[in-house]
Amino acid sequence: MNPPSIVTLTTDFGEGSRYVGAMKGTLLSINPAVTIVDITHAIPPQDVLQGAIALAEATLYFPEGTLHIAVVDPGVGSTRRILYAEIAGQRYVLPDNGLLSCLADLAEPTTMRSVENKDWFRPDVSRTFHGRDIMAPVAARLSLGADPAELGPLCMDFVRIALPQAEQVANKINGEVTEVDSFGNLITNITADMLEGVPRGDGTRVHCDDHETFGIFEAYSDQPPMTLIALVGSGGKLELAIVDDSAKIMLGVRVGTAVTVEW
């Protein structure tokens, strides 16, 4: 693979964190020409599932060969591995803690290695910041064309976390809120495929916590401001939104809240 010199960052560090700057400095000190793209630094702290969802929904749109670093790493400094993986033409450097789970549901890794070559690390590796001291220098060297075979041994086993699955029964789909986006929209695990053939009119009821709305729409503008609306979002999943406002704030709903569609 002849990769472009693009490295993305997905972390739970928080927007404006100095830790992001430290990782970027490490990347640039090894490859000053690298293009660094921030996917998000707003993953909830230690929330591996949200990190896995973000990787699956964002990284596959990048040019083939792009390198993606993900640091949502509650086990940093432990015996958990760091992995290099190739999936669907993209390349990943990340802890082996379930961050690959959603990506692997879309396409299985074609190559995976345990990152063990200390010659590629920073000289002094902190037990609490492997993103800066291991993952960033590894990705920087790969962005310069270094051979992934030098990272460490091949391995095809990796940690998978259980992903919440929606269930479809007669005239009803039971799902849940799996993430909240930056607009406060509630994104569920009910997919567009599951909604195939479901009536879109007022005869279909969408229920979430103590709130309900009728019909499934195509765009936020299909309903007036401050209206609760259900629609299939850009990620191909049913979401609930308050038009021109935040459903998270207005409804007080969190990740894990049950959502049902009935018709």
Sequence and secondary structure as in RCSB ss.txt:
>XXXX:A:sequence
MNPPSIVTLTTDFGEGSRYVGAMKGTLLSINPAVTIVDITHAIPPQDVLQGAIALAEATLYFPEGTLHIAVVDPG
VGSTRRILYAEIAGQRYVLPDNGLLSCLADLAEPTTMRSVENKDWFRPDVSRTFHGRDIMAPVAARLSLGADPAE
LGPLCMDFVRIALPQAEQVANKINGEVTEVDSFGNLITNITADMLEGVPRGDGTRVHCDDHETFGIFEAYSDQPP
MTLIALVGSGGKLELAIVDDSAKIMLGVRVGTAVTVEW
>XXXX:A:secstr
    SEEEEEESS TT HHHHHHHHHHHHH TT EEEEEES S TT HHHHHHHHHHHGGGS TT EEEEE  TT
TTSS  EEEEEETTEEEEEESSSTTHHHHHHS  SEEEE   GGGS SS  TT HIIIIIHHHHHHHHTT  GGG
S  B            EEETTEEEEEEEEE TT  EEEEEETTTTTT   STT EEEETTEEEES BSSGGGS T
T EEEEE TTSEEEEEETTB HHHHH   TT EEEEE 
